[in-house]
């Protein structure tokens, strides 16, 4: 497991490439992004449970913690590069190889990763929603700091609006969209 922990440390040093390609100097690391995605997942999952939705908060948190771990090997492949590469296949292979280091729980962790990648569970789809919401929050923060050329990221609003979670978190999604209109 120690090897896994050291490898996960790569996430602290690897920048989110999409921001770099759009001119953001010194962008967040993958670990920075992952932390806030986990935090958002916690609050959204607890909120859903309070609204009577049958969701396993612990499972959602495990998925959120693991969802970007494969990027410790393949880095954060930006959308433009994904047209040329099979990112899903690369991430799946990297995740499997990394989780093997976790010992007997490797299969369980890999299945949680698949739930996120393939949207196989409510919890996996919630993490995908939280991941996209986090990216837009970061985009707004960068725009407020004066960075431009980030419009393409905002097309993700459409994905959030089509999500099964939109009815529960419409206020967050539309509040973020309104903040962008107001500040940028």
PyMOL commands that place a pseudoatom at each C-alpha (Angstrom):
pseudoatom trace, name=CA, resn=UNK, resi=1, chain=A, elem=C, hetatm=0, pos=[0.000, 0.000, 0.000]
pseudoatom trace, name=CA, resn=UNK, resi=2, chain=A, elem=C, hetatm=0, pos=[2.889, 2.343, 0.658]
pseudoatom trace, name=CA, resn=UNK, resi=3, chain=A, elem=C, hetatm=0, pos=[3.668, 2.355, -3.068]
pseudoatom trace, name=CA, resn=UNK, resi=4, chain=A, elem=C, hetatm=0, pos=[0.073, 3.337, -3.774]
pseudoatom trace, name=CA, resn=UNK, resi=5, chain=A, elem=C, hetatm=0, pos=[0.289, 6.245, -1.325]
pseudoatom trace, name=CA, resn=UNK, resi=6, chain=A, elem=C, hetatm=0, pos=[3.484, 7.537, -2.925]
pseudoatom trace, name=CA, resn=UNK, resi=7, chain=A, elem=C, hetatm=0, pos=[1.989, 7.204, -6.386]
pseudoatom trace, name=CA, resn=UNK, resi=8, chain=A, elem=C, hetatm=0, pos=[-1.118, 9.086, -5.286]
pseudoatom trace, name=CA, resn=UNK, resi=9, chain=A, elem=C, hetatm=0, pos=[1.232, 11.908, -4.285]
pseudoatom trace, name=CA, resn=UNK, resi=10, chain=A, elem=C, hetatm=0, pos=[1.722, 12.572, -8.002]
pseudoatom trace, name=CA, resn=UNK, resi=11, chain=A, elem=C, hetatm=0, pos=[-1.753, 14.105, -7.985]
pseudoatom trace, name=CA, resn=UNK, resi=12, chain=A, elem=C, hetatm=0, pos=[-0.454, 16.923, -5.779]
pseudoatom trace, name=CA, resn=UNK, resi=13, chain=A, elem=C, hetatm=0, pos=[2.174, 17.824, -8.374]
pseudoatom trace, name=CA, resn=UNK, resi=14, chain=A, elem=C, hetatm=0, pos=[0.221, 17.352, -11.608]
pseudoatom trace, name=CA, resn=UNK, resi=15, chain=A, elem=C, hetatm=0, pos=[-1.660, 20.419, -12.858]
pseudoatom trace, name=CA, resn=UNK, resi=16, chain=A, elem=C, hetatm=0, pos=[-5.104, 20.251, -14.428]
pseudoatom trace, name=CA, resn=UNK, resi=17, chain=A, elem=C, hetatm=0, pos=[-4.071, 20.466, -18.051]
pseudoatom trace, name=CA, resn=UNK, resi=18, chain=A, elem=C, hetatm=0, pos=[-7.230, 22.058, -19.435]
pseudoatom trace, name=CA, resn=UNK, resi=19, chain=A, elem=C, hetatm=0, pos=[-6.539, 25.202, -17.449]
pseudoatom trace, name=CA, resn=UNK, resi=20, chain=A, elem=C, hetatm=0, pos=[-2.930, 25.320, -18.647]
pseudoatom trace, name=CA, resn=UNK, resi=21, chain=A, elem=C, hetatm=0, pos=[-4.039, 25.079, -22.274]
pseudoatom trace, name=CA, resn=UNK, resi=22, chain=A, elem=C, hetatm=0, pos=[-6.366, 28.041, -21.717]
pseudoatom trace, name=CA, resn=UNK, resi=23, chain=A, elem=C, hetatm=0, pos=[-3.630, 30.254, -20.335]
pseudoatom trace, name=CA, resn=UNK, resi=24, chain=A, elem=C, hetatm=0, pos=[-4.192, 29.879, -16.608]
pseudoatom trace, name=CA, resn=UNK, resi=25, chain=A, elem=C, hetatm=0, pos=[-0.800, 30.310, -15.025]
pseudoatom trace, name=CA, resn=UNK, resi=26, chain=A, elem=C, hetatm=0, pos=[-0.147, 28.079, -12.019]
pseudoatom trace, name=CA, resn=UNK, resi=27, chain=A, elem=C, hetatm=0, pos=[-3.459, 26.169, -12.201]
pseudoatom trace, name=CA, resn=UNK, resi=28, chain=A, elem=C, hetatm=0, pos=[-4.846, 23.902, -9.532]
pseudoatom trace, name=CA, resn=UNK, resi=29, chain=A, elem=C, hetatm=0, pos=[-3.411, 20.416, -9.177]
pseudoatom trace, name=CA, resn=UNK, resi=30, chain=A, elem=C, hetatm=0, pos=[-5.464, 17.286, -9.763]
pseudoatom trace, name=CA, resn=UNK, resi=31, chain=A, elem=C, hetatm=0, pos=[-5.415, 16.767, -5.975]
pseudoatom trace, name=CA, resn=UNK, resi=32, chain=A, elem=C, hetatm=0, pos=[-6.772, 20.297, -5.429]
pseudoatom trace, name=CA, resn=UNK, resi=33, chain=A, elem=C, hetatm=0, pos=[-9.667, 19.534, -7.748]
pseudoatom trace, name=CA, resn=UNK, resi=34, chain=A, elem=C, hetatm=0, pos=[-10.268, 16.108, -6.229]
pseudoatom trace, name=CA, resn=UNK, resi=35, chain=A, elem=C, hetatm=0, pos=[-10.434, 17.454, -2.689]
pseudoatom trace, name=CA, resn=UNK, resi=36, chain=A, elem=C, hetatm=0, pos=[-13.185, 19.933, -3.483]
pseudoatom trace, name=CA, resn=UNK, resi=37, chain=A, elem=C, hetatm=0, pos=[-15.031, 17.328, -5.578]
pseudoatom trace, name=CA, resn=UNK, resi=38, chain=A, elem=C, hetatm=0, pos=[-15.027, 15.047, -2.508]
pseudoatom trace, name=CA, resn=UNK, resi=39, chain=A, elem=C, hetatm=0, pos=[-16.271, 17.886, -0.300]
pseudoatom trace, name=CA, resn=UNK, resi=40, chain=A, elem=C, hetatm=0, pos=[-19.063, 18.726, -2.760]
pseudoatom trace, name=CA, resn=UNK, resi=41, chain=A, elem=C, hetatm=0, pos=[-19.989, 15.034, -2.946]
pseudoatom trace, name=CA, resn=UNK, resi=42, chain=A, elem=C, hetatm=0, pos=[-20.326, 14.877, 0.853]
pseudoatom trace, name=CA, resn=UNK, resi=43, chain=A, elem=C, hetatm=0, pos=[-22.675, 17.843, 1.046]
pseudoatom trace, name=CA, resn=UNK, resi=44, chain=A, elem=C, hetatm=0, pos=[-24.744, 16.812, -1.973]
pseudoatom trace, name=CA, resn=UNK, resi=45, chain=A, elem=C, hetatm=0, pos=[-25.072, 13.199, -0.807]
pseudoatom trace, name=CA, resn=UNK, resi=46, chain=A, elem=C, hetatm=0, pos=[-26.097, 14.262, 2.709]
pseudoatom trace, name=CA, resn=UNK, resi=47, chain=A, elem=C, hetatm=0, pos=[-28.600, 16.697, 1.213]
pseudoatom trace, name=CA, resn=UNK, resi=48, chain=A, elem=C, hetatm=0, pos=[-30.099, 13.983, -0.980]
pseudoatom trace, name=CA, resn=UNK, resi=49, chain=A, elem=C, hetatm=0, pos=[-30.420, 11.636, 1.986]
pseudoatom trace, name=CA, resn=UNK, resi=50, chain=A, elem=C, hetatm=0, pos=[-32.162, 14.381, 3.991]
pseudoatom trace, name=CA, resn=UNK, resi=51, chain=A, elem=C, hetatm=0, pos=[-34.615, 14.715, 1.067]
pseudoatom trace, name=CA, resn=UNK, resi=52, chain=A, elem=C, hetatm=0, pos=[-35.453, 11.035, 1.292]
pseudoatom trace, name=CA, resn=UNK, resi=53, chain=A, elem=C, hetatm=0, pos=[-33.260, 9.785, -1.558]
pseudoatom trace, name=CA, resn=UNK, resi=54, chain=A, elem=C, hetatm=0, pos=[-31.841, 6.331, -0.834]
pseudoatom trace, name=CA, resn=UNK, resi=55, chain=A, elem=C, hetatm=0, pos=[-28.133, 7.047, -1.293]
pseudoatom trace, name=CA, resn=UNK, resi=56, chain=A, elem=C, hetatm=0, pos=[-25.112, 5.467, 0.334]
pseudoatom trace, name=CA, resn=UNK, resi=57, chain=A, elem=C, hetatm=0, pos=[-23.069, 8.491, 1.426]
pseudoatom trace, name=CA, resn=UNK, resi=58, chain=A, elem=C, hetatm=0, pos=[-20.031, 6.426, 2.401]
pseudoatom trace, name=CA, resn=UNK, resi=59, chain=A, elem=C, hetatm=0, pos=[-20.024, 4.721, -1.015]
pseudoatom trace, name=CA, resn=UNK, resi=60, chain=A, elem=C, hetatm=0, pos=[-20.313, 8.094, -2.767]
pseudoatom trace, name=CA, resn=UNK, resi=61, chain=A, elem=C, hetatm=0, pos=[-17.352, 9.411, -0.768]
pseudoatom trace, name=CA, resn=UNK, resi=62, chain=A, elem=C, hetatm=0, pos=[-15.240, 6.367, -1.592]
pseudoatom trace, name=CA, resn=UNK, resi=63, chain=A, elem=C, hetatm=0, pos=[-15.999, 6.840, -5.278]
pseudoatom trace, name=CA, resn=UNK, resi=64, chain=A, elem=C, hetatm=0, pos=[-15.162, 10.542, -5.064]
pseudoatom trace, name=CA, resn=UNK, resi=65, chain=A, elem=C, hetatm=0, pos=[-11.855, 9.840, -3.351]
pseudoatom trace, name=CA, resn=UNK, resi=66, chain=A, elem=C, hetatm=0, pos=[-10.900, 7.278, -6.005]
pseudoatom trace, name=CA, resn=UNK, resi=67, chain=A, elem=C, hetatm=0, pos=[-12.315, 8.930, -9.138]
pseudoatom trace, name=CA, resn=UNK, resi=68, chain=A, elem=C, hetatm=0, pos=[-9.119, 10.711, -10.272]
pseudoatom trace, name=CA, resn=UNK, resi=69, chain=A, elem=C, hetatm=0, pos=[-6.518, 8.305, -8.912]
pseudoatom trace, name=CA, resn=UNK, resi=70, chain=A, elem=C, hetatm=0, pos=[-5.696, 6.869, -12.363]
pseudoatom trace, name=CA, resn=UNK, resi=71, chain=A, elem=C, hetatm=0, pos=[-4.521, 10.349, -13.372]
pseudoatom trace, name=CA, resn=UNK, resi=72, chain=A, elem=C, hetatm=0, pos=[-1.505, 9.788, -11.110]
pseudoatom trace, name=CA, resn=UNK, resi=73, chain=A, elem=C, hetatm=0, pos=[-0.256, 7.661, -14.025]
pseudoatom trace, name=CA, resn=UNK, resi=74, chain=A, elem=C, hetatm=0, pos=[-1.824, 9.097, -17.147]
pseudoatom trace, name=CA, resn=UNK, resi=75, chain=A, elem=C, hetatm=0, pos=[-2.123, 12.736, -15.988]
pseudoatom trace, name=CA, resn=UNK, resi=76, chain=A, elem=C, hetatm=0, pos=[-5.125, 14.943, -16.606]
pseudoatom trace, name=CA, resn=UNK, resi=77, chain=A, elem=C, hetatm=0, pos=[-5.810, 14.472, -20.307]
pseudoatom trace, name=CA, resn=UNK, resi=78, chain=A, elem=C, hetatm=0, pos=[-7.560, 17.586, -21.632]
pseudoatom trace, name=CA, resn=UNK, resi=79, chain=A, elem=C, hetatm=0, pos=[-10.698, 17.331, -23.737]
pseudoatom trace, name=CA, resn=UNK, resi=80, chain=A, elem=C, hetatm=0, pos=[-8.854, 18.322, -26.915]
pseudoatom trace, name=CA, resn=UNK, resi=81, chain=A, elem=C, hetatm=0, pos=[-6.424, 15.398, -26.514]
pseudoatom trace, name=CA, resn=UNK, resi=82, chain=A, elem=C, hetatm=0, pos=[-9.246, 12.967, -25.769]
pseudoatom trace, name=CA, resn=UNK, resi=83, chain=A, elem=C, hetatm=0, pos=[-10.290, 13.162, -29.416]
pseudoatom trace, name=CA, resn=UNK, resi=84, chain=A, elem=C, hetatm=0, pos=[-7.018, 11.415, -30.279]
pseudoatom trace, name=CA, resn=UNK, resi=85, chain=A, elem=C, hetatm=0, pos=[-6.692, 9.029, -27.344]
pseudoatom trace, name=CA, resn=UNK, resi=86, chain=A, elem=C, hetatm=0, pos=[-8.885, 6.448, -25.692]
pseudoatom trace, name=CA, resn=UNK, resi=87, chain=A, elem=C, hetatm=0, pos=[-8.844, 8.150, -22.292]
pseudoatom trace, name=CA, resn=UNK, resi=88, chain=A, elem=C, hetatm=0, pos=[-11.428, 5.825, -20.769]
pseudoatom trace, name=CA, resn=UNK, resi=89, chain=A, elem=C, hetatm=0, pos=[-9.423, 2.730, -21.661]
pseudoatom trace, name=CA, resn=UNK, resi=90, chain=A, elem=C, hetatm=0, pos=[-6.168, 4.283, -20.400]
pseudoatom trace, name=CA, resn=UNK, resi=91, chain=A, elem=C, hetatm=0, pos=[-7.741, 5.366, -17.113]
pseudoatom trace, name=CA, resn=UNK, resi=92, chain=A, elem=C, hetatm=0, pos=[-9.350, 1.968, -16.599]
pseudoatom trace, name=CA, resn=UNK, resi=93, chain=A, elem=C, hetatm=0, pos=[-6.044, 0.156, -17.135]
pseudoatom trace, name=CA, resn=UNK, resi=94, chain=A, elem=C, hetatm=0, pos=[-4.138, 2.590, -14.902]
pseudoatom trace, name=CA, resn=UNK, resi=95, chain=A, elem=C, hetatm=0, pos=[-6.763, 2.335, -12.155]
pseudoatom trace, name=CA, resn=UNK, resi=96, chain=A, elem=C, hetatm=0, pos=[-6.658, -1.455, -12.227]
pseudoatom trace, name=CA, resn=UNK, resi=97, chain=A, elem=C, hetatm=0, pos=[-2.856, -1.477, -11.954]
pseudoatom trace, name=CA, resn=UNK, resi=98, chain=A, elem=C, hetatm=0, pos=[-2.879, 1.076, -9.144]
pseudoatom trace, name=CA, resn=UNK, resi=99, chain=A, elem=C, hetatm=0, pos=[-5.617, -0.693, -7.166]
pseudoatom trace, name=CA, resn=UNK, resi=100, chain=A, elem=C, hetatm=0, pos=[-3.703, -3.973, -7.300]
pseudoatom trace, name=CA, resn=UNK, resi=101, chain=A, elem=C, hetatm=0, pos=[-1.292, -2.294, -4.872]
pseudoatom trace, name=CA, resn=UNK, resi=102, chain=A, elem=C, hetatm=0, pos=[-4.161, -1.988, -2.392]
pseudoatom trace, name=CA, resn=UNK, resi=103, chain=A, elem=C, hetatm=0, pos=[-4.124, -5.735, -1.812]
pseudoatom trace, name=CA, resn=UNK, resi=104, chain=A, elem=C, hetatm=0, pos=[-7.287, -7.753, -1.208]
pseudoatom trace, name=CA, resn=UNK, resi=105, chain=A, elem=C, hetatm=0, pos=[-9.575, -4.722, -1.599]
pseudoatom trace, name=CA, resn=UNK, resi=106, chain=A, elem=C, hetatm=0, pos=[-8.303, -4.045, -5.160]
pseudoatom trace, name=CA, resn=UNK, resi=107, chain=A, elem=C, hetatm=0, pos=[-11.384, -5.484, -6.860]
pseudoatom trace, name=CA, resn=UNK, resi=108, chain=A, elem=C, hetatm=0, pos=[-13.729, -3.492, -4.600]
pseudoatom trace, name=CA, resn=UNK, resi=109, chain=A, elem=C, hetatm=0, pos=[-11.902, -0.243, -5.327]
pseudoatom trace, name=CA, resn=UNK, resi=110, chain=A, elem=C, hetatm=0, pos=[-11.853, -0.967, -9.041]
pseudoatom trace, name=CA, resn=UNK, resi=111, chain=A, elem=C, hetatm=0, pos=[-15.614, -1.584, -9.009]
pseudoatom trace, name=CA, resn=UNK, resi=112, chain=A, elem=C, hetatm=0, pos=[-16.142, 1.777, -7.284]
pseudoatom trace, name=CA, resn=UNK, resi=113, chain=A, elem=C, hetatm=0, pos=[-14.017, 3.420, -9.977]
pseudoatom trace, name=CA, resn=UNK, resi=114, chain=A, elem=C, hetatm=0, pos=[-16.162, 1.729, -12.665]
pseudoatom trace, name=CA, resn=UNK, resi=115, chain=A, elem=C, hetatm=0, pos=[-19.333, 2.998, -11.000]
pseudoatom trace, name=CA, resn=UNK, resi=116, chain=A, elem=C, hetatm=0, pos=[-18.042, 6.523, -11.580]
pseudoatom trace, name=CA, resn=UNK, resi=117, chain=A, elem=C, hetatm=0, pos=[-16.638, 5.982, -15.070]
pseudoatom trace, name=CA, resn=UNK, resi=118, chain=A, elem=C, hetatm=0, pos=[-19.673, 4.139, -16.391]
pseudoatom trace, name=CA, resn=UNK, resi=119, chain=A, elem=C, hetatm=0, pos=[-22.398, 5.755, -14.281]
pseudoatom trace, name=CA, resn=UNK, resi=120, chain=A, elem=C, hetatm=0, pos=[-23.405, 2.361, -12.906]
pseudoatom trace, name=CA, resn=UNK, resi=121, chain=A, elem=C, hetatm=0, pos=[-24.816, 3.606, -9.611]
pseudoatom trace, name=CA, resn=UNK, resi=122, chain=A, elem=C, hetatm=0, pos=[-26.596, 6.599, -8.173]
pseudoatom trace, name=CA, resn=UNK, resi=123, chain=A, elem=C, hetatm=0, pos=[-23.479, 7.296, -6.123]
pseudoatom trace, name=CA, resn=UNK, resi=124, chain=A, elem=C, hetatm=0, pos=[-21.196, 7.147, -9.164]
pseudoatom trace, name=CA, resn=UNK, resi=125, chain=A, elem=C, hetatm=0, pos=[-23.450, 9.514, -11.100]
pseudoatom trace, name=CA, resn=UNK, resi=126, chain=A, elem=C, hetatm=0, pos=[-23.576, 11.903, -8.134]
pseudoatom trace, name=CA, resn=UNK, resi=127, chain=A, elem=C, hetatm=0, pos=[-19.778, 12.060, -8.070]
pseudoatom trace, name=CA, resn=UNK, resi=128, chain=A, elem=C, hetatm=0, pos=[-19.812, 12.851, -11.814]
pseudoatom trace, name=CA, resn=UNK, resi=129, chain=A, elem=C, hetatm=0, pos=[-22.272, 15.681, -11.083]
pseudoatom trace, name=CA, resn=UNK, resi=130, chain=A, elem=C, hetatm=0, pos=[-20.086, 16.953, -8.211]
pseudoatom trace, name=CA, resn=UNK, resi=131, chain=A, elem=C, hetatm=0, pos=[-16.971, 16.705, -10.414]
pseudoatom trace, name=CA, resn=UNK, resi=132, chain=A, elem=C, hetatm=0, pos=[-18.564, 18.896, -13.088]
pseudoatom trace, name=CA, resn=UNK, resi=133, chain=A, elem=C, hetatm=0, pos=[-19.925, 21.340, -10.530]
pseudoatom trace, name=CA, resn=UNK, resi=134, chain=A, elem=C, hetatm=0, pos=[-16.452, 21.678, -9.016]
pseudoatom trace, name=CA, resn=UNK, resi=135, chain=A, elem=C, hetatm=0, pos=[-14.924, 22.369, -12.421]
pseudoatom trace, name=CA, resn=UNK, resi=136, chain=A, elem=C, hetatm=0, pos=[-17.394, 25.202, -13.034]
pseudoatom trace, name=CA, resn=UNK, resi=137, chain=A, elem=C, hetatm=0, pos=[-16.753, 26.716, -9.621]
pseudoatom trace, name=CA, resn=UNK, resi=138, chain=A, elem=C, hetatm=0, pos=[-13.048, 26.678, -10.469]
pseudoatom trace, name=CA, resn=UNK, resi=139, chain=A, elem=C, hetatm=0, pos=[-13.733, 28.207, -13.895]
pseudoatom trace, name=CA, resn=UNK, resi=140, chain=A, elem=C, hetatm=0, pos=[-15.611, 31.068, -12.236]
pseudoatom trace, name=CA, resn=UNK, resi=141, chain=A, elem=C, hetatm=0, pos=[-12.769, 31.612, -9.774]
pseudoatom trace, name=CA, resn=UNK, resi=142, chain=A, elem=C, hetatm=0, pos=[-10.282, 31.803, -12.640]
pseudoatom trace, name=CA, resn=UNK, resi=143, chain=A, elem=C, hetatm=0, pos=[-12.504, 34.192, -14.573]
pseudoatom trace, name=CA, resn=UNK, resi=144, chain=A, elem=C, hetatm=0, pos=[-12.845, 36.395, -11.505]
pseudoatom trace, name=CA, resn=UNK, resi=145, chain=A, elem=C, hetatm=0, pos=[-9.025, 36.414, -11.323]
pseudoatom trace, name=CA, resn=UNK, resi=146, chain=A, elem=C, hetatm=0, pos=[-8.932, 37.783, -14.868]
pseudoatom trace, name=CA, resn=UNK, resi=147, chain=A, elem=C, hetatm=0, pos=[-8.360, 34.678, -16.986]
pseudoatom trace, name=CA, resn=UNK, resi=148, chain=A, elem=C, hetatm=0, pos=[-10.364, 34.479, -20.211]
pseudoatom trace, name=CA, resn=UNK, resi=149, chain=A, elem=C, hetatm=0, pos=[-10.926, 31.853, -22.924]
pseudoatom trace, name=CA, resn=UNK, resi=150, chain=A, elem=C, hetatm=0, pos=[-12.825, 29.627, -20.506]
pseudoatom trace, name=CA, resn=UNK, resi=151, chain=A, elem=C, hetatm=0, pos=[-16.219, 29.738, -22.240]
pseudoatom trace, name=CA, resn=UNK, resi=152, chain=A, elem=C, hetatm=0, pos=[-15.931, 26.141, -23.477]
pseudoatom trace, name=CA, resn=UNK, resi=153, chain=A, elem=C, hetatm=0, pos=[-15.993, 24.869, -19.888]
pseudoatom trace, name=CA, resn=UNK, resi=154, chain=A, elem=C, hetatm=0, pos=[-19.388, 26.452, -19.352]
pseudoatom trace, name=CA, resn=UNK, resi=155, chain=A, elem=C, hetatm=0, pos=[-21.047, 24.090, -21.835]
pseudoatom trace, name=CA, resn=UNK, resi=156, chain=A, elem=C, hetatm=0, pos=[-20.974, 21.699, -18.863]
pseudoatom trace, name=CA, resn=UNK, resi=157, chain=A, elem=C, hetatm=0, pos=[-23.947, 23.643, -17.491]
pseudoatom trace, name=CA, resn=UNK, resi=158, chain=A, elem=C, hetatm=0, pos=[-26.069, 21.791, -20.050]
pseudoatom trace, name=CA, resn=UNK, resi=159, chain=A, elem=C, hetatm=0, pos=[-24.898, 18.443, -18.656]
pseudoatom trace, name=CA, resn=UNK, resi=160, chain=A, elem=C, hetatm=0, pos=[-25.760, 19.518, -15.125]
pseudoatom trace, name=CA, resn=UNK, resi=161, chain=A, elem=C, hetatm=0, pos=[-29.189, 20.726, -16.224]
pseudoatom trace, name=CA, resn=UNK, resi=162, chain=A, elem=C, hetatm=0, pos=[-29.911, 17.359, -17.875]
pseudoatom trace, name=CA, resn=UNK, resi=163, chain=A, elem=C, hetatm=0, pos=[-28.777, 15.389, -14.834]
pseudoatom trace, name=CA, resn=UNK, resi=164, chain=A, elem=C, hetatm=0, pos=[-31.122, 13.432, -12.608]
pseudoatom trace, name=CA, resn=UNK, resi=165, chain=A, elem=C, hetatm=0, pos=[-29.803, 15.600, -9.755]
pseudoatom trace, name=CA, resn=UNK, resi=166, chain=A, elem=C, hetatm=0, pos=[-30.764, 18.926, -11.303]
pseudoatom trace, name=CA, resn=UNK, resi=167, chain=A, elem=C, hetatm=0, pos=[-34.182, 18.965, -9.655]
pseudoatom trace, name=CA, resn=UNK, resi=168, chain=A, elem=C, hetatm=0, pos=[-32.486, 18.672, -6.265]
pseudoatom trace, name=CA, resn=UNK, resi=169, chain=A, elem=C, hetatm=0, pos=[-29.677, 21.142, -6.927]
pseudoatom trace, name=CA, resn=UNK, resi=170, chain=A, elem=C, hetatm=0, pos=[-31.174, 23.546, -9.438]
pseudoatom trace, name=CA, resn=UNK, resi=171, chain=A, elem=C, hetatm=0, pos=[-30.511, 26.408, -7.036]
pseudoatom trace, name=CA, resn=UNK, resi=172, chain=A, elem=C, hetatm=0, pos=[-26.769, 25.602, -6.997]
pseudoatom trace, name=CA, resn=UNK, resi=173, chain=A, elem=C, hetatm=0, pos=[-26.479, 25.210, -10.762]
pseudoatom trace, name=CA, resn=UNK, resi=174, chain=A, elem=C, hetatm=0, pos=[-28.500, 28.302, -11.615]
pseudoatom trace, name=CA, resn=UNK, resi=175, chain=A, elem=C, hetatm=0, pos=[-26.894, 30.264, -8.795]
pseudoatom trace, name=CA, resn=UNK, resi=176, chain=A, elem=C, hetatm=0, pos=[-23.482, 29.525, -10.284]
pseudoatom trace, name=CA, resn=UNK, resi=177, chain=A, elem=C, hetatm=0, pos=[-24.687, 30.514, -13.769]
pseudoatom trace, name=CA, resn=UNK, resi=178, chain=A, elem=C, hetatm=0, pos=[-26.106, 33.763, -12.359]
pseudoatom trace, name=CA, resn=UNK, resi=179, chain=A, elem=C, hetatm=0, pos=[-22.859, 34.532, -10.530]
pseudoatom trace, name=CA, resn=UNK, resi=180, chain=A, elem=C, hetatm=0, pos=[-20.965, 34.164, -13.782]
pseudoatom trace, name=CA, resn=UNK, resi=181, chain=A, elem=C, hetatm=0, pos=[-23.301, 36.541, -15.611]
pseudoatom trace, name=CA, resn=UNK, resi=182, chain=A, elem=C, hetatm=0, pos=[-23.050, 39.030, -12.777]
pseudoatom trace, name=CA, resn=UNK, resi=183, chain=A, elem=C, hetatm=0, pos=[-19.264, 38.944, -12.314]
pseudoatom trace, name=CA, resn=UNK, resi=184, chain=A, elem=C, hetatm=0, pos=[-17.877, 38.236, -15.763]
for i in range(1, 184): cmd.bond("trace and resi %d" % i, "trace and resi %d" % (i + 1))
show_as sticks, trace
zoom trace
